[in-house]
Amino acid sequence: MDKATQRTKILAYCEQHGSITIREAFTKLNINSPSKRISEIRNSGSFVVKSIDESRTDEDGITTRWKRYFINELPTS
C-alpha cells in the first residue's frame, strides 16, 4: 500500500471515529509506519493535527501511555 493510500485511510478513519492512535492505525488499518504518515499529514499544510496524551494503569500498577491524534482539515477562505 502506498503512502498516499495510507494517509487517505488515516484521514477517513479520523473522519469516521473522530481521532486515531498509532496502535489503531497499525492494527485496524494495517499501516506499518503510522507516525510517519501522521507527520506527513501534519506537514502537508492542509490539515491541523492535534494530539493529547492518554494513559491507563492496569491492576498490576503498570501504566501504558499513548497519544490520540485529532486531524481536521484547514478551513478554506
N, C-alpha and C positions, 0 to 999 in steps of 0.2 A: 504494500500500500504506500503510495507516495505521500510526501509531506503535505501537499495541498489538501488531499483527501483526509488526512489525519486532522488537520486544522478544521476542516469543514465538519468532521464528526464531533470534535470538541465543541464547536460553536453550536451545533444542533442540539447536543446534549445539554448545554447550558441554557439554551432557549426553552427546552422541554422541562428541565428539572430545576432551573434557577442558578445552579452552581455545579462545580465539579472538583473532585480531589484527584491527586495523582494516581491513587490506587483505583479509583473508579475508571479513570481513563485507561489504565493498564488492564484491568480485569474485565470491564464491561465493553470497552471499545477496541481492545487488543492493540493498543498503541504502545510501542516499546520505549519511546522517549517522550513521554507526555510533557515533562518540564521544558524541553526544547521547543515543542510545538506551542505551548502557552507563551513562552518567551517570544517566539516569532509573531504570535498574535498581538502581544503587547507592543512589539516594536513596529508593527505594520502601520501605525498611525491612524487606523480606522476604528480601534476599539479601546475602551477603558478596561483595564484588568485590575481588580482589587482583590486582596486576599485577607483572610482572617485566620488566626491561629486557633486550632481546636485541640482538645486533648481528652483522654479518657483514662481513668485509673481502674484497673481490674481488681478482683477480690484478693489478689496476692500483693497489691500495692504497687504494681508495675504500671507506670504511666506511659502512654503512647501519645505522641504529638504529630500533628499534620496540619497542612494548610488547605483551606477551602477557597477556591477561586470563583469570583463573580466576573463575568465578561459581558460587557454591554457595548453596543455599537455607539460610536460618537454621533451626536445629533448633526444633521446636515443643516447648513444655514440657508 
